[in-house]
C-alpha cells in the first residue's frame, strides 16, 4: 500500500473517534485503526453536491 499523509478534522473528539482524510483527498481511514484498511473516494461528486446546495437545511 502506498504511504499517505493523513489529516484529522479539527472537530474530532479527544478520544480519537473520527475518520482521517489523506492529503491527496482520495482516501479515508478510521483514525483508531491507522494500519487498517482505507477507502478510496472520489471527492468531485461530493464537492459538486455541496456547491449545488444538496446538503443545505
ZAMARGU-4260 file (C-alpha; in steps of 0.2 Angstrom, whole numbers, plus 5000, padded with zeros to 4 digits):
<rodrens>
0) 5000/5000/5000 | 5006/5017/4996 | 5011/5029/5010 | 4999/5043/5013 | 5000/5058/5024
5) 4984/5060/5034 | 4974/5074/5041 | 4961/5074/5055 | 4947/5086/5057 | 4948/5099/5070
10) 4931/5094/5075 | 4937/5076/5080 | 4935/5072/5098 | 4949/5069/5111 | 4946/5051/5111
15) 4950/5049/5093 | 4933/5044/5086 | 4934/5051/5069 | 4940/5047/5051 | 4955/5054/5043
20) 4957/5061/5025 | 4973/5058/5015 | 4981/5075/5010 | 4978/5068/4992 | 4959/5069/4995
25) 4957/5052/4988 | 4957/5040/5004 | 4949/5040/5021 | 4953/5029/5036 | 4947/5025/5053
30) 4958/5035/5065 | 4958/5022/5078 | 4965/5009/5066 | 4979/5018/5056 | 4986/5002/5049
35) 4969/4995/5044 | 4960/4997/5028 | 4957/5013/5019 | 4943/5018/5007 | 4946/5026/4991
40) 4934/5040/4987 | 4931/5052/4973 | 4928/5070/4981 | 4922/5078/4965 | 4904/5072/4966
45) 4904/5077/4984 | 4910/5095/4981 | 4898/5097/4967 | 4884/5092/4978 | 4889/5104/4991
50) 4890/5118/4978 | 4873/5113/4972 | 4866/5115/4989 | 4861/5097/4991 | 4866/5097/5010
55) 4858/5114/5014 | 4845/5113/5028
</rodrens>
